[in-house]
Amino acid sequence: MAVTDPHTTNVPTLPAHSDPDTVRVLDSGLLHELSYAFGGPFHFLLPHRFDNNLAAFRTVLGDAGVDGRVYYAKKANKAAVWMERCAAHQAGVDVASVGELREALGHGVRGENVVVTGPAKSDELLRLAILQGCLVAVDALDELDLLITLALTGVVSPARLLLRRLPPTQPHSRFGMNAGELETALDRCVRAGDAVRMEGFSFHLSGYATQPRTELAAELVDLCLTARVRGLQADRISIGGGFAVDYSSAEHWHTFLADQRPEHYHARKTFQHGDFYPYHSPVSGADALSTILAAVPEGGHTSLAGRLKETGTLLMMEPGRALLAGAGSTVFCVQGVKDRDGYRIVTVDGTSLSLSEQWFNSEYLPDPQLVTSTGRPSGSDTHPTCVGGASCLESDMVTWRKIPLPVRPRTGDLLVYPNTAGYQMDSNESPFHDLPLPPKVVLDHLGDRPRWRLDRRPAC
């Protein structure tokens, strides 16, 4: 029977946008077989969705008449299949470690299509980047000095670089250089001569607002013009990432925020609205890029797109989550069900470390889908259910929220968390308790019977 406690029958829901590709996988019968085979949680990946998202960004650039390059921010998901797709489509990759750079190169991404970001890069990373012809986003003056030294002492030259701007609207950020430091950096680039090729400027902004990106991009175009007067190439800018993903409808999102209360969470856990990712975004993905390009910077006479074209400036961007929208989901198997007053606690075969929003002291909110041995159940009953991990820690909750499931979950049922490819799958994974890390399964040829392979293994 469904629970009848009035405080739990009206728990808020946050359904994800319906996704036909994911539905086909859920209805294929394959997930139960894979769960049995792996004996634990796993992630499934849909590489064609990455291809579609990449194409959408490129279409926006083409429609705006802007010369641009899209670089996948590798930190968003470590799967090798994304490197394979970047290599196949001649897309760029944004890396921040030696391991990430080797992974990209090893899957066929050309060094000239790699941008190396991150703070205080190691000698090893800079040396490898120079040797492979990568573009380095320099974060600080001492890093610039090291890069120039490596280029002058026989590694290879020139070293390709961008200078990273500290956002004036975020003066307390630990990343980038302020106006005075940039002036010094330009002088050092000029003095370095042929040892370096200063190709432009970059920035990363927190949040997802579009107008601040337009404003700072316009400032970087002006910096490029100043650098060109000094004889530097300075023909490109990078606006980084921050392209939101729209997980749920505006109605569901705003209703959820208005209705959620401590009693809707296990142990009356509380979250502030600002703790949550904005699971509804009215402007997301490639549409956000279109908005950024169409906007007119303050005091300007033309759009950012017009400004880029009239100055011959190439636009770079490094989306991660936005290129992975709809490109994968996470599957847990129910190992046990415990009744509590007015709700149930399900324990699954993995831990909260397999959904990484907890890293931010937050919660991954889109409702998981319940998949039984006979498929996806439907019904008008409400069975509030929170989801605990398999570890012995009280804090190991995959979902603190009481999810309104349509039927009572049972051991052996699956919970499928939708749209988790962007940052959720492995940002803070851990083999705690010697539990294996969830494998990633690449699915293609979707239909009645999807074909699958393990990530990092060649397809037959």
C-alpha positions in Angstrom: 0.0 0.0 0.0 1.1 3.6 -0.6 1.9 5.6 2.5 -0.7 8.1 3.6 1.2 10.5 5.9 0.1 13.9 4.6 3.6 15.3 5.2 5.1 12.7 2.8 2.4 12.1 0.2 2.9 15.6 -1.1 6.6 15.5 -1.5 7.8 17.7 -4.4 8.9 16.1 -7.6 11.5 17.3 -10.2 11.1 15.2 -13.3 13.8 15.6 -16.0 12.8 16.6 -19.5 11.6 13.5 -21.4 14.4 12.1 -23.5 13.5 9.6 -26.2 17.1 8.1 -26.4 17.2 7.4 -22.7 13.6 6.0 -22.7 14.6 3.5 -25.5 17.5 2.3 -23.3 15.3 2.0 -20.2 12.7 0.0 -22.2 15.3 -2.2 -23.9 15.7 -4.7 -21.1 19.5 -4.3 -21.4 20.0 -2.4 -18.0 19.1 -5.4 -15.8 21.5 -7.6 -17.8 24.3 -5.1 -17.3 23.5 -4.7 -13.7 23.8 -8.4 -13.2 27.0 -8.6 -15.2 28.8 -5.8 -13.4 27.4 -6.6 -9.9 27.3 -2.9 -9.1 26.4 0.5 -10.3 27.4 1.6 -13.8 27.0 4.5 -16.2 25.8 4.3 -19.8 27.0 6.8 -22.4 25.4 8.0 -25.6 28.2 9.3 -27.8 25.9 10.5 -30.6 24.4 13.1 -28.2 27.9 14.6 -27.8 28.2 14.8 -31.6 24.8 16.6 -31.7 25.8 19.1 -29.0 29.1 19.8 -30.7 27.3 20.4 -34.0 24.9 22.8 -32.4 27.7 25.0 -31.0 29.4 25.0 -34.5 26.1 25.9 -36.1 25.7 28.9 -33.9 29.2 30.1 -34.9 28.5 29.6 -38.5 25.1 31.3 -38.4 26.8 34.3 -36.7 29.6 34.4 -39.2 32.1 34.1 -36.4 35.4 32.2 -36.8 35.4 30.0 -33.7 36.7 26.8 -32.1 35.0 24.5 -29.6 37.1 22.7 -27.0 35.6 20.0 -24.8 36.5 20.6 -21.1 37.8 17.1 -20.3 37.3 17.4 -16.5 33.5 17.1 -17.0 33.8 13.4 -17.7 36.8 11.2 -18.0 35.4 8.7 -20.4 37.7 7.9 -23.4 34.8 7.9 -25.8 34.6 11.7 -25.7 38.3 11.9 -26.8 37.4 9.6 -29.6 34.5 11.9 -30.7 36.7 15.0 -30.5 39.4 13.3 -32.6 36.8 12.1 -35.2 35.3 15.6 -35.5 38.5 17.6 -35.2 37.2 19.3 -32.1 39.5 20.7 -29.4 40.0 19.5 -25.8 40.7 21.6 -22.7 43.0 19.7 -20.3 44.6 20.7 -16.9 47.0 17.8 -16.1 49.6 15.6 -17.7 47.2 12.6 -17.5 44.4 14.5 -19.3 46.8 15.7 -22.0 48.3 12.2 -22.6 44.7 10.8 -22.7 43.7 13.3 -25.3 46.8 12.7 -27.4 46.6 9.0 -27.1 43.1 9.0 -28.6 44.1 10.9 -31.6 43.5 14.5 -30.7 46.2 16.7 -32.3 48.3 18.8 -29.9 47.4 21.9 -31.9 43.8 21.2 -30.9 44.5 21.1 -27.2 44.3 24.1 -24.8 46.0 23.6 -21.4 44.4 25.5 -18.5 44.5 25.4 -14.7 46.7 27.2 -12.1 50.4 26.8 -11.5 51.1 24.2 -14.1 54.0 21.8 -13.5 57.3 21.8 -15.5 56.3 18.4 -16.9 52.9 19.6 -18.1 54.3 22.8 -19.7 57.2 20.9 -21.4 54.8 18.3 -22.9 52.4 21.1 -24.0 55.2 22.9 -25.8 56.5 19.8 -27.5 53.0 18.9 -28.8 52.2 22.4 -30.0 49.4 22.9 -27.5 48.0 26.3 -26.6 48.7 27.2 -22.9 46.4 29.5 -21.0 49.0 31.2 -18.7 47.5 32.0 -15.3 50.3 34.0 -13.6 53.6 35.8 -14.2 55.8 33.1 -12.7 54.2 30.5 -14.9 54.8 32.8 -17.9 58.5 33.0 -16.9 58.7 29.2 -16.7 57.1 28.8 -20.0 59.5 31.2 -21.7 62.5 29.6 -20.0 61.5 26.1 -21.3 61.0 27.5 -24.8 64.4 29.2 -24.7 66.4 26.3 -23.2 65.9 23.8 -26.0 62.5 22.2 -25.5 61.1 23.6 -28.7 59.9 27.0 -29.8 57.7 28.9 -30.1 55.6 28.2 -27.0 51.9 29.0 -27.9 50.1 30.9 -25.1 47.1 32.9 -24.0 47.1 35.3 -21.1 44.3 34.6 -18.6 42.4 37.7 -17.4 41.2 38.0 -13.8 37.5 38.9 -14.1 37.0 42.4 -12.8 33.6 41.3 -11.5 35.2 38.5 -9.5 38.3 40.2 -8.0 38.8 37.6 -5.3 39.2 34.8 -7.7 42.5 32.9 -7.3 42.7 32.6 -11.1 44.1 34.9 -13.8 46.0 38.2 -13.9 44.8 41.7 -13.1 45.4 44.7 -15.5 48.8 45.5 -14.1 50.0 41.9 -14.3 48.8 41.6 -17.9 50.8 44.7 -18.8 53.9 43.2 -17.4 53.1 39.9 -19.1 52.8 41.6 -22.5 56.2 43.3 -22.0 57.8 39.9 -21.2 56.1 38.3 -24.3 57.6 41.1 -26.5 61.1 40.6 -25.0 60.9 36.8 -25.4 60.7 37.4 -29.2 60.4 34.2 -31.3 60.5 32.0 -28.2 56.7 32.5 -27.7 53.7 33.1 -29.8 51.2 35.2 -27.8 47.9 34.3 -29.4 45.5 36.2 -27.3 43.6 36.2 -24.0 41.2 34.1 -22.0 38.9 34.1 -19.0 36.6 31.9 -17.0 33.6 33.2 -15.2 31.6 31.6 -12.4 27.9 31.2 -12.9 25.9 31.0 -16.1 24.9 34.6 -16.9 25.4 35.5 -20.5 25.8 39.3 -20.5 28.9 39.3 -18.3 30.5 37.0 -20.7 29.7 39.4 -23.6 31.2 42.3 -21.6 34.4 40.6 -20.7 34.8 39.1 -24.2 34.6 42.6 -25.6 37.3 43.8 -23.2 39.5 40.9 -24.3 39.1 42.0 -28.0 40.3 45.4 -27.0 43.3 43.8 -25.2 44.1 41.9 -28.4 44.2 45.2 -30.4 46.6 46.6 -27.8 48.8 43.6 -28.0 48.9 43.7 -31.8 50.2 47.2 -31.7 53.2 45.7 -29.8 53.8 43.2 -32.6 52.1 40.2 -30.9 49.8 37.9 -32.8 46.9 38.2 -30.4 44.2 37.1 -32.8 41.9 35.0 -30.5 40.1 35.0 -27.2 38.6 32.2 -25.0 35.5 32.8 -23.0 35.8 29.5 -21.2 32.8 27.5 -20.1 29.6 28.3 -18.1 27.1 27.1 -20.7 24.2 25.8 -18.6 22.3 22.6 -19.1 18.5 22.7 -18.8 17.4 19.6 -16.9 13.8 20.3 -16.1 11.0 22.6 -17.0 10.6 26.1 -15.5 7.2 25.1 -13.9 8.7 22.0 -12.2 11.8 23.8 -11.1 10.1 26.8 -9.6 7.4 24.7 -8.0 10.0 22.4 -6.4 11.9 25.4 -4.9 8.7 26.9 -3.5 7.4 23.6 -2.0 10.5 21.8 -0.7 10.9 21.8 3.1 13.1 19.9 5.6 10.5 17.2 6.2 10.8 16.3 2.5 14.4 15.0 3.2 15.7 12.1 5.2 16.7 13.3 8.7 15.2 16.7 7.9 18.3 17.5 5.9 18.2 21.2 4.8 19.6 22.8 1.7 19.5 26.4 0.7 18.2 27.3 -2.8 21.6 28.6 -3.7 23.2 25.2 -2.9 21.5 23.7 -5.9 22.6 23.8 -9.5 20.0 25.7 -11.5 18.3 22.7 -12.9 16.2 24.9 -15.2 17.9 27.4 -17.3 15.9 29.4 -19.9 19.0 29.9 -22.0 21.3 26.9 -22.2 23.9 25.1 -24.3 24.4 26.5 -27.8 21.5 28.9 -27.3 23.5 30.6 -24.6 26.4 31.0 -27.0 24.0 32.6 -29.5 22.8 35.0 -26.9 26.4 36.0 -25.9 27.2 36.7 -29.6 24.1 38.6 -30.3 24.4 40.9 -27.3 25.9 44.4 -27.6 28.6 45.2 -25.0 27.9 48.3 -22.8 28.9 51.4 -24.7 29.4 49.4 -27.9 27.9 50.1 -31.4 27.6 46.5 -32.6 27.1 43.0 -31.2 29.9 40.9 -29.9 29.7 38.8 -33.1 30.1 42.0 -35.1 33.1 43.1 -33.0 34.8 39.8 -33.5 34.3 39.9 -37.2 35.5 43.5 -37.7 38.6 42.9 -35.7 39.4 39.5 -37.2 39.4 37.8 -33.8 38.8 34.1 -33.4 36.4 33.0 -30.6 37.3 30.0 -28.4 35.0 28.3 -25.8 35.5 25.3 -23.5 32.1 23.8 -22.6 32.0 20.6 -20.6 28.6 19.9 -19.2 26.9 21.5 -22.2 28.6 19.1 -24.6 27.4 16.2 -22.5 23.7 17.2 -22.2 21.6 14.1 -22.6 24.8 12.0 -23.2 24.5 9.5 -20.3 22.8 8.3 -17.1 23.7 6.4 -14.0 22.2 3.1 -12.9 22.0 1.7 -9.3 20.4 -1.6 -8.2 18.3 -1.7 -5.1 19.8 -4.0 -2.4 17.4 -3.4 0.4 14.2 -1.5 1.4 13.5 -0.3 4.9 10.3 1.3 6.1 10.3 4.5 8.1 7.5 6.7 9.4 5.8 7.8 6.2 8.6 6.9 3.8 11.1 4.3 2.8 14.9 4.1 2.7 16.3 2.2 -0.2 19.9 1.1 -0.1 21.6 0.7 -3.4 24.7 -1.2 -4.6 27.0 1.9 -4.8 27.8 5.0 -2.8 27.0 8.7 -2.9 30.5 9.2 -4.4 29.1 7.9 -7.7 26.9 11.0 -8.0 29.3 13.9 -7.4 27.0 16.8 -6.4 27.6 15.9 -2.8 31.1 17.3 -3.4 29.5 20.7 -3.4 27.4 20.0 -0.2 24.4 19.7 -2.5 22.0 17.2 -4.0 21.5 15.9 -7.5 17.8 16.7 -7.9 16.3 15.3 -11.2 14.1 12.4 -10.2 15.6 9.0 -10.9 13.4 6.5 -12.9 12.4 3.3 -11.3 12.9 0.3 -13.6 11.5 -3.1 -12.5 12.0 -6.5 -14.1 8.9 -5.7 -16.2 9.8 -2.2 -17.2 9.0 1.3 -16.0 5.9 1.2 -13.7 3.3 3.9 -13.6 0.6 4.7 -11.1 -1.1 7.4 -9.1 0.2 6.3 -5.7 3.1 8.1 -4.1 5.8 6.1 -2.4 8.3 8.6 -0.9 11.7 7.1 -1.0 15.2 8.3 -0.2 18.3 6.5 -1.4 21.2 5.5 0.7 24.6 4.2 -0.3 26.1 0.8 0.6 28.7 2.2 3.0 28.5 2.3 6.8 28.5 6.1 6.9 25.3 8.0 8.0 26.2 10.7 5.5 26.4 8.3 2.6 23.1 9.3 1.0 22.8 9.1 -2.8 19.6 11.1 -2.5 18.5 12.7 0.8 15.2 13.9 -0.8 12.2 11.6 -0.5 11.5 10.9 -4.2 7.8 10.2 -5.0 8.1 6.8 -6.7 4.9 5.4 -8.4 5.2 1.9 -6.8 7.0 0.5 -3.8 10.6 -0.3 -4.7 11.9 -3.8 -4.3 15.2 -5.5 -4.1 16.5 -6.0 -7.7 14.8 -3.0 -9.1 16.9 -0.3 -10.8 17.1 3.4 -10.1 18.3 5.3 -13.2 19.5 8.9 -12.6 19.1 10.8 -15.8 21.5 13.1 -17.6 24.5 12.6 -15.3 27.3 12.6 -17.9 28.2 16.3 -17.1 30.3 16.2 -13.9 28.2 13.7 -11.9 29.8 10.4 -13.0 33.3 10.7 -11.7 34.3 14.0 -10.2 34.9 12.5 -6.8 34.6 8.8 -7.4 36.2 6.5 -4.8 36.6 2.7 -4.2 35.6 3.1 -0.6 35.0 -0.3 1.1 36.9 -1.8 -1.9 33.8 -1.3 -3.9 34.7 -1.1 -7.6 34.4 2.1 -9.5 31.3 2.1 -11.6 32.2 1.2 -15.2 31.1 3.2 -18.2 29.2 1.5 -20.9 29.1 3.0 -24.4 25.8 2.4 -26.2 25.2 2.8 -29.9 22.7 1.6 -32.5 19.8 2.5 -30.2 16.6 0.7 -30.9 14.9 -2.5 -29.6 18.4 -3.8 -28.8 21.2 -1.3 -28.2 24.7 -2.5 -28.8 27.2 -1.8 -26.0 30.9 -1.9 -25.2 33.0 -0.9 -22.2 34.6 2.5 -22.5 38.3 2.4 -23.4 38.0 -0.9 -25.2 37.9 -1.0 -29.0 34.5 -1.7 -30.6 34.3 -4.9 -32.6 
